[in-house]
C-alpha cells in the first residue's frame, strides 16, 4: 500500500511493475540533488544524470550517501530545452560506488512522474523511445 506524502502525492515503488533491463538514454540531464549524506548532514549538489530510463538514472555526487536512502532530484534547464518542471522527484539510492574523488549513485524513481520528458531535440514521448545506450 502506498504511503501518503502529501494531499495529492503518493510514494510508490514505480519500478516494481517494470523490467530492470529497460532502455536507457545516452542523454545527460543537468540535475540538482538534495538529501542527507552518510554523516547525516544535509546537502544540495548539482550533477548530471545519465543512463536515463523510465524508472531511474545514475549520477555523481561529492557526498557519500547510504544505500536505500531517499534523495530528491530536480531537473535543471538544458541549453536547448524548454524550462523544465521545477518539482522535485524522490529517488531511492540503489547503488553507491566510489568513482575517483566522487561517488557514482544508481537510483530508482519513487514517484510516477515523467521527469526526463522532452530532453532530446526531437522531444520523444518517453525515455523508452529515446536512443538506447550501447553496451
Secondary structure, 3 states (H helix, E strand, C coil): CCEECCCCCEECCHHHHCCCCCCCECCCEEEEEEEECCCCCEEEEEEEEECECCCEEEEEECCCCCCCCEEEEEECCCCCCCCCCCCCEEEEEEEEEEECCEEEEEEEECCCCCCCCCCCCCCCCCHHHCCECCC
